[in-house]
Amino acid sequence: MDSFLHGLYLDLERRCVVLEERLADPKLHPDVREHARDARANLAKVRRDIRANVDDPSFQDASLATTYAQIYRRLQEEVSLTQRLVVPAIERYSAADAKLTALVRRLGREVKWPYRTTPLVVSSSDGAYFTTLGLDIISVNAGDDDLLLAWPDIAHEMAHILYSRERPQLLGKFVASLERYSDAAKAQFPGLSREVGGELLAAYSRGWMEELVCDMVATYLLGPSFGGQQVRQAAGRSVSVYQHRSNHPSYDSQLRAITSVLDEMGHASDASEVTRLWSDMVAARQDVKSSLYDKTAPAPLLAELARNVIAGCKALGLTPFDSPAHGPRSVPGVLSAVWKRFVAQPGGYSAWEAANVPEFWRQLGLGGQDGQQVA
């Protein structure tokens, strides 16, 4: 017997076919073809699952309608993810996207990225950068290919991919230390759960830990230029720098995670300079922290996590920002020079950047059209 649910399954099958046809367009940019192939393969699998369900005799059993409705919802979510994020990124892939993707590819080579491919970068964010895990797509803001100060944040997004695959290596024994601290803090500071919007351990597990690790990995790869970008980003946010969010620690906690790595790597002067920039910005904003705030991300805990992340990065063979292998024309070298210029001459920086962006692309060997290598 035909049913509304049967029609929904067939409609979803039709959506898969339409999207597969668009992803098979031979005119797609070479950078996105592998992502398009992977997306088509996923859609083809969903179609096979759809067909297996609607062809099963039990599909007509009314007593199983709830089960088949749940299966439909799961399959629909898979297709929707591809339709919302992958297809637009691939179809609208621009020359600016190609340049930033080439930048990430270059950075990947320089830091010895441990995977066969580096992420695709697309200008599709409406605010903060984000990464679609499993698809390896980093979404950034339009125009950031010409805004050098924003570039360090891409390393944080790359780190999300690393964290999703190498979490135990990067965390070490930190979770055990966090559990001990959380238990002790719960007994000593009864109001702490209100400060973090729930249990401290749960807050770290919801996303705080991942964000802090990604900040630390980005600092390991790029150094103080990533700290400068953190100050730049937090300066324009509407929430207090001391306010924790559901799946993000406060901007202040993230900044202290960055300086912890710099300190542990022996760059105390860089850590002090980033802290100075941060303190000046926070004083201007007049953000105030609560009496229990310092208990949510204490310095000893951040220092331990920093040591674990540094050890994990070394074990994975990643090249740190202070390696002699990085010359002035490397991505870490260029970003370091850019941020030093901004700190030294903030009033004249914008005009200088506007005049020198093409030169920096050339220094990186990426000054051609669509991110092509140039001599």
Contacts in CASP RR format, 6 or more apart in sequence:
PFRMAT RR
TARGET T0000
AUTHOR 0000-0000-0000
METHOD contacts of the structure
MODEL  1
MDSFLHGLYLDLERRCVVLEERLADPKLHPDVREHARDARANLAKVRRDI
RANVDDPSFQDASLATTYAQIYRRLQEEVSLTQRLVVPAIERYSAADAKL
TALVRRLGREVKWPYRTTPLVVSSSDGAYFTTLGLDIISVNAGDDDLLLA
WPDIAHEMAHILYSRERPQLLGKFVASLERYSDAAKAQFPGLSREVGGEL
LAAYSRGWMEELVCDMVATYLLGPSFGGQQVRQAAGRSVSVYQHRSNHPS
YDSQLRAITSVLDEMGHASDASEVTRLWSDMVAARQDVKSSLYDKTAPAP
LLAELARNVIAGCKALGLTPFDSPAHGPRSVPGVLSAVWKRFVAQPGGYS
AWEAANVPEFWRQLGLGGQDGQQVA
1 60 0 8 1.000
3 60 0 8 1.000
3 65 0 8 1.000
5 65 0 8 1.000
5 68 0 8 1.000
5 69 0 8 1.000
5 72 0 8 1.000
6 54 0 8 1.000
6 59 0 8 1.000
8 72 0 8 1.000
9 50 0 8 1.000
9 53 0 8 1.000
9 54 0 8 1.000
9 72 0 8 1.000
10 50 0 8 1.000
10 54 0 8 1.000
12 46 0 8 1.000
12 50 0 8 1.000
12 72 0 8 1.000
12 75 0 8 1.000
12 76 0 8 1.000
12 79 0 8 1.000
13 47 0 8 1.000
13 50 0 8 1.000
13 51 0 8 1.000
15 79 0 8 1.000
15 83 0 8 1.000
16 43 0 8 1.000
16 44 0 8 1.000
16 46 0 8 1.000
16 47 0 8 1.000
16 50 0 8 1.000
16 79 0 8 1.000
17 47 0 8 1.000
19 39 0 8 1.000
19 43 0 8 1.000
19 79 0 8 1.000
19 82 0 8 1.000
19 83 0 8 1.000
19 87 0 8 1.000
20 40 0 8 1.000
20 43 0 8 1.000
20 44 0 8 1.000
22 87 0 8 1.000
22 91 0 8 1.000
23 36 0 8 1.000
23 37 0 8 1.000
23 39 0 8 1.000
23 40 0 8 1.000
23 43 0 8 1.000
23 86 0 8 1.000
23 87 0 8 1.000
23 90 0 8 1.000
24 36 0 8 1.000
24 40 0 8 1.000
25 91 0 8 1.000
28 36 0 8 1.000
28 90 0 8 1.000
28 91 0 8 1.000
28 93 0 8 1.000
29 93 0 8 1.000
29 98 0 8 1.000
29 370 0 8 1.000
31 93 0 8 1.000
31 97 0 8 1.000
31 98 0 8 1.000
31 101 0 8 1.000
31 120 0 8 1.000
32 89 0 8 1.000
32 90 0 8 1.000
32 93 0 8 1.000
32 120 0 8 1.000
34 117 0 8 1.000
35 86 0 8 1.000
35 89 0 8 1.000
35 90 0 8 1.000
35 120 0 8 1.000
35 135 0 8 1.000
35 136 0 8 1.000
35 137 0 8 1.000
36 90 0 8 1.000
38 135 0 8 1.000
39 82 0 8 1.000
39 86 0 8 1.000
39 87 0 8 1.000
39 90 0 8 1.000
39 135 0 8 1.000
42 78 0 8 1.000
42 82 0 8 1.000
43 79 0 8 1.000
43 82 0 8 1.000
46 75 0 8 1.000
46 78 0 8 1.000
46 79 0 8 1.000
49 71 0 8 1.000
49 75 0 8 1.000
50 75 0 8 1.000
53 59 0 8 1.000
53 68 0 8 1.000
53 71 0 8 1.000
58 64 0 8 1.000
59 68 0 8 1.000
81 132 0 8 1.000
81 135 0 8 1.000
85 124 0 8 1.000
85 132 0 8 1.000
85 135 0 8 1.000
85 137 0 8 1.000
85 139 0 8 1.000
86 132 0 8 1.000
86 135 0 8 1.000
86 137 0 8 1.000
88 124 0 8 1.000
89 120 0 8 1.000
89 122 0 8 1.000
89 124 0 8 1.000
89 137 0 8 1.000
89 139 0 8 1.000
92 122 0 8 1.000
92 124 0 8 1.000
93 120 0 8 1.000
93 122 0 8 1.000
94 123 0 8 1.000
95 369 0 8 1.000
95 370 0 8 1.000
95 371 0 8 1.000
96 123 0 8 1.000
96 142 0 8 1.000
96 143 0 8 1.000
96 145 0 8 1.000
96 146 0 8 1.000
97 120 0 8 1.000
97 121 0 8 1.000
97 122 0 8 1.000
97 123 0 8 1.000
98 370 0 8 1.000
98 371 0 8 1.000
99 145 0 8 1.000
99 361 0 8 1.000
99 366 0 8 1.000
99 367 0 8 1.000
99 370 0 8 1.000
99 371 0 8 1.000
100 121 0 8 1.000
100 123 0 8 1.000
100 140 0 8 1.000
100 144 0 8 1.000
100 145 0 8 1.000
100 154 0 8 1.000
101 118 0 8 1.000
101 119 0 8 1.000
101 120 0 8 1.000
101 121 0 8 1.000
101 371 0 8 1.000
102 366 0 8 1.000
102 371 0 8 1.000
102 372 0 8 1.000
102 373 0 8 1.000
103 121 0 8 1.000
103 151 0 8 1.000
103 154 0 8 1.000
103 331 0 8 1.000
103 364 0 8 1.000
103 366 0 8 1.000
104 118 0 8 1.000
104 119 0 8 1.000
104 121 0 8 1.000
104 138 0 8 1.000
104 154 0 8 1.000
104 158 0 8 1.000
105 118 0 8 1.000
106 331 0 8 1.000
106 364 0 8 1.000
106 365 0 8 1.000
106 366 0 8 1.000
107 113 0 8 1.000
107 118 0 8 1.000
107 154 0 8 1.000
107 155 0 8 1.000
107 158 0 8 1.000
107 221 0 8 1.000
107 331 0 8 1.000
107 332 0 8 1.000
108 118 0 8 1.000
108 158 0 8 1.000
110 319 0 8 1.000
110 325 0 8 1.000
110 326 0 8 1.000
110 330 0 8 1.000
110 331 0 8 1.000
110 332 0 8 1.000
111 221 0 8 1.000
111 318 0 8 1.000
111 319 0 8 1.000
111 332 0 8 1.000
112 317 0 8 1.000
112 318 0 8 1.000
112 319 0 8 1.000
113 158 0 8 1.000
113 318 0 8 1.000
114 162 0 8 1.000
114 166 0 8 1.000
114 316 0 8 1.000
114 317 0 8 1.000
114 318 0 8 1.000
115 161 0 8 1.000
115 165 0 8 1.000
117 136 0 8 1.000
118 136 0 8 1.000
118 158 0 8 1.000
119 131 0 8 1.000
119 136 0 8 1.000
119 137 0 8 1.000
119 138 0 8 1.000
119 157 0 8 1.000
119 158 0 8 1.000
119 161 0 8 1.000
120 136 0 8 1.000
120 137 0 8 1.000
120 138 0 8 1.000
121 137 0 8 1.000
121 138 0 8 1.000
121 140 0 8 1.000
121 154 0 8 1.000
122 137 0 8 1.000
122 138 0 8 1.000
122 139 0 8 1.000
122 140 0 8 1.000
123 139 0 8 1.000
123 140 0 8 1.000
123 141 0 8 1.000
123 142 0 8 1.000
123 143 0 8 1.000
123 144 0 8 1.000
123 145 0 8 1.000
124 139 0 8 1.000
124 140 0 8 1.000
125 139 0 8 1.000
125 140 0 8 1.000
125 141 0 8 1.000
127 141 0 8 1.000
128 233 0 8 1.000
129 138 0 8 1.000
129 139 0 8 1.000
129 140 0 8 1.000
129 141 0 8 1.000
129 153 0 8 1.000
129 154 0 8 1.000
129 156 0 8 1.000
129 157 0 8 1.000
130 138 0 8 1.000
130 139 0 8 1.000
130 157 0 8 1.000
131 137 0 8 1.000
131 138 0 8 1.000
131 139 0 8 1.000
131 157 0 8 1.000
131 158 0 8 1.000
131 160 0 8 1.000
131 161 0 8 1.000
132 139 0 8 1.000
133 160 0 8 1.000
133 161 0 8 1.000
133 164 0 8 1.000
134 164 0 8 1.000
136 161 0 8 1.000
138 154 0 8 1.000
138 157 0 8 1.000
138 158 0 8 1.000
140 150 0 8 1.000
140 153 0 8 1.000
140 154 0 8 1.000
140 157 0 8 1.000
141 150 0 8 1.000
144 150 0 8 1.000
144 151 0 8 1.000
146 357 0 8 1.000
147 353 0 8 1.000
148 334 0 8 1.000
148 335 0 8 1.000
148 338 0 8 1.000
148 353 0 8 1.000
148 357 0 8 1.000
148 360 0 8 1.000
149 228 0 8 1.000
149 229 0 8 1.000
149 232 0 8 1.000
149 338 0 8 1.000
149 339 0 8 1.000
149 342 0 8 1.000
149 353 0 8 1.000
150 229 0 8 1.000
150 232 0 8 1.000
151 229 0 8 1.000
151 331 0 8 1.000
151 335 0 8 1.000
151 338 0 8 1.000
152 218 0 8 1.000
152 222 0 8 1.000
152 225 0 8 1.000
152 226 0 8 1.000
152 227 0 8 1.000
152 228 0 8 1.000
152 229 0 8 1.000
152 335 0 8 1.000
152 339 0 8 1.000
153 218 0 8 1.000
153 226 0 8 1.000
153 229 0 8 1.000
153 233 0 8 1.000
155 217 0 8 1.000
155 218 0 8 1.000
155 221 0 8 1.000
155 222 0 8 1.000
155 226 0 8 1.000
156 214 0 8 1.000
156 215 0 8 1.000
156 217 0 8 1.000
156 218 0 8 1.000
156 226 0 8 1.000
157 214 0 8 1.000
158 217 0 8 1.000
158 218 0 8 1.000
158 221 0 8 1.000
159 213 0 8 1.000
159 214 0 8 1.000
159 215 0 8 1.000
159 217 0 8 1.000
159 218 0 8 1.000
159 221 0 8 1.000
160 210 0 8 1.000
160 214 0 8 1.000
162 170 0 8 1.000
162 214 0 8 1.000
162 217 0 8 1.000
162 316 0 8 1.000
163 170 0 8 1.000
163 210 0 8 1.000
163 213 0 8 1.000
163 214 0 8 1.000
163 217 0 8 1.000
166 312 0 8 1.000
166 316 0 8 1.000
169 312 0 8 1.000
169 315 0 8 1.000
169 316 0 8 1.000
170 213 0 8 1.000
170 217 0 8 1.000
170 308 0 8 1.000
170 309 0 8 1.000
170 312 0 8 1.000
170 313 0 8 1.000
171 209 0 8 1.000
171 213 0 8 1.000
171 305 0 8 1.000
171 308 0 8 1.000
171 309 0 8 1.000
172 308 0 8 1.000
172 311 0 8 1.000
172 312 0 8 1.000
173 308 0 8 1.000
174 209 0 8 1.000
174 304 0 8 1.000
174 305 0 8 1.000
174 308 0 8 1.000
175 209 0 8 1.000
177 301 0 8 1.000
177 304 0 8 1.000
178 201 0 8 1.000
178 204 0 8 1.000
178 209 0 8 1.000
178 301 0 8 1.000
179 201 0 8 1.000
181 200 0 8 1.000
181 298 0 8 1.000
181 301 0 8 1.000
182 199 0 8 1.000
182 200 0 8 1.000
182 201 0 8 1.000
182 204 0 8 1.000
185 192 0 8 1.000
185 200 0 8 1.000
185 295 0 8 1.000
186 192 0 8 1.000
186 193 0 8 1.000
186 199 0 8 1.000
186 200 0 8 1.000
189 292 0 8 1.000
189 295 0 8 1.000
191 292 0 8 1.000
192 200 0 8 1.000
192 292 0 8 1.000
192 295 0 8 1.000
192 296 0 8 1.000
193 199 0 8 1.000
193 200 0 8 1.000
195 244 0 8 1.000
195 290 0 8 1.000
195 292 0 8 1.000
195 293 0 8 1.000
195 295 0 8 1.000
195 296 0 8 1.000
196 203 0 8 1.000
196 244 0 8 1.000
196 296 0 8 1.000
197 203 0 8 1.000
197 244 0 8 1.000
197 246 0 8 1.000
200 296 0 8 1.000
203 244 0 8 1.000
203 249 0 8 1.000
203 296 0 8 1.000
206 246 0 8 1.000
206 247 0 8 1.000
207 247 0 8 1.000
207 248 0 8 1.000
208 244 0 8 1.000
208 247 0 8 1.000
208 248 0 8 1.000
208 249 0 8 1.000
208 253 0 8 1.000
208 297 0 8 1.000
209 305 0 8 1.000
211 247 0 8 1.000
211 248 0 8 1.000
211 249 0 8 1.000
211 254 0 8 1.000
212 249 0 8 1.000
212 253 0 8 1.000
212 254 0 8 1.000
212 257 0 8 1.000
212 297 0 8 1.000
212 302 0 8 1.000
212 305 0 8 1.000
213 305 0 8 1.000
213 309 0 8 1.000
215 226 0 8 1.000
215 230 0 8 1.000
215 254 0 8 1.000
215 257 0 8 1.000
215 258 0 8 1.000
216 257 0 8 1.000
216 258 0 8 1.000
216 260 0 8 1.000
216 261 0 8 1.000
216 305 0 8 1.000
216 306 0 8 1.000
216 309 0 8 1.000
216 310 0 8 1.000
217 309 0 8 1.000
217 313 0 8 1.000
217 318 0 8 1.000
218 226 0 8 1.000
218 258 0 8 1.000
219 226 0 8 1.000
219 227 0 8 1.000
219 257 0 8 1.000
219 258 0 8 1.000
219 261 0 8 1.000
219 262 0 8 1.000
219 321 0 8 1.000
220 261 0 8 1.000
220 265 0 8 1.000
220 309 0 8 1.000
220 310 0 8 1.000
220 313 0 8 1.000
220 318 0 8 1.000
220 320 0 8 1.000
220 321 0 8 1.000
221 313 0 8 1.000
221 318 0 8 1.000
221 319 0 8 1.000
221 320 0 8 1.000
221 321 0 8 1.000
221 332 0 8 1.000
222 321 0 8 1.000
222 331 0 8 1.000
222 332 0 8 1.000
222 335 0 8 1.000
222 336 0 8 1.000
223 261 0 8 1.000
223 262 0 8 1.000
223 267 0 8 1.000
223 270 0 8 1.000
223 321 0 8 1.000
223 322 0 8 1.000
223 332 0 8 1.000
223 336 0 8 1.000
224 262 0 8 1.000
224 267 0 8 1.000
224 270 0 8 1.000
224 271 0 8 1.000
224 273 0 8 1.000
224 274 0 8 1.000
224 336 0 8 1.000
224 339 0 8 1.000
225 332 0 8 1.000
225 335 0 8 1.000
225 336 0 8 1.000
225 338 0 8 1.000
225 339 0 8 1.000
226 258 0 8 1.000
227 255 0 8 1.000
227 258 0 8 1.000
227 259 0 8 1.000
227 274 0 8 1.000
228 274 0 8 1.000
228 277 0 8 1.000
228 339 0 8 1.000
229 339 0 8 1.000
230 251 0 8 1.000
230 254 0 8 1.000
230 255 0 8 1.000
230 258 0 8 1.000
230 274 0 8 1.000
230 278 0 8 1.000
231 255 0 8 1.000
231 274 0 8 1.000
231 277 0 8 1.000
231 278 0 8 1.000
231 281 0 8 1.000
233 251 0 8 1.000
234 241 0 8 1.000
234 251 0 8 1.000
234 255 0 8 1.000
234 281 0 8 1.000
235 281 0 8 1.000
235 285 0 8 1.000
237 251 0 8 1.000
239 245 0 8 1.000
240 250 0 8 1.000
240 285 0 8 1.000
240 287 0 8 1.000
240 288 0 8 1.000
240 289 0 8 1.000
241 250 0 8 1.000
241 251 0 8 1.000
241 252 0 8 1.000
241 255 0 8 1.000
241 282 0 8 1.000
241 285 0 8 1.000
241 287 0 8 1.000
242 250 0 8 1.000
242 252 0 8 1.000
242 287 0 8 1.000
242 288 0 8 1.000
242 289 0 8 1.000
242 290 0 8 1.000
242 293 0 8 1.000
243 250 0 8 1.000
244 250 0 8 1.000
244 253 0 8 1.000
244 296 0 8 1.000
248 254 0 8 1.000
249 296 0 8 1.000
249 297 0 8 1.000
250 293 0 8 1.000
250 296 0 8 1.000
250 297 0 8 1.000
252 278 0 8 1.000
252 282 0 8 1.000
252 289 0 8 1.000
253 296 0 8 1.000
253 297 0 8 1.000
253 302 0 8 1.000
255 274 0 8 1.000
255 275 0 8 1.000
255 278 0 8 1.000
256 297 0 8 1.000
256 299 0 8 1.000
256 302 0 8 1.000
257 297 0 8 1.000
257 302 0 8 1.000
257 305 0 8 1.000
257 306 0 8 1.000
258 274 0 8 1.000
259 271 0 8 1.000
259 274 0 8 1.000
259 275 0 8 1.000
260 271 0 8 1.000
260 299 0 8 1.000
260 302 0 8 1.000
260 303 0 8 1.000
260 305 0 8 1.000
260 306 0 8 1.000
261 306 0 8 1.000
261 309 0 8 1.000
261 310 0 8 1.000
262 268 0 8 1.000
262 270 0 8 1.000
262 271 0 8 1.000
262 274 0 8 1.000
263 271 0 8 1.000
263 303 0 8 1.000
263 306 0 8 1.000
264 303 0 8 1.000
264 306 0 8 1.000
264 307 0 8 1.000
264 310 0 8 1.000
265 310 0 8 1.000
265 320 0 8 1.000
265 322 0 8 1.000
267 322 0 8 1.000
273 343 0 8 1.000
277 343 0 8 1.000
313 320 0 8 1.000
314 320 0 8 1.000
319 325 0 8 1.000
319 326 0 8 1.000
321 332 0 8 1.000
321 333 0 8 1.000
321 336 0 8 1.000
326 332 0 8 1.000
326 333 0 8 1.000
327 333 0 8 1.000
328 334 0 8 1.000
328 337 0 8 1.000
328 363 0 8 1.000
329 363 0 8 1.000
329 364 0 8 1.000
329 365 0 8 1.000
331 364 0 8 1.000
334 360 0 8 1.000
334 363 0 8 1.000
334 364 0 8 1.000
338 353 0 8 1.000
338 360 0 8 1.000
341 349 0 8 1.000
341 352 0 8 1.000
342 349 0 8 1.000
345 352 0 8 1.000
358 367 0 8 1.000
361 367 0 8 1.000
361 368 0 8 1.000
362 374 0 8 1.000
365 373 0 8 1.000
365 374 0 8 1.000
365 375 0 8 1.000
366 372 0 8 1.000
366 373 0 8 1.000
366 374 0 8 1.000
367 374 0 8 1.000
368 374 0 8 1.000
END
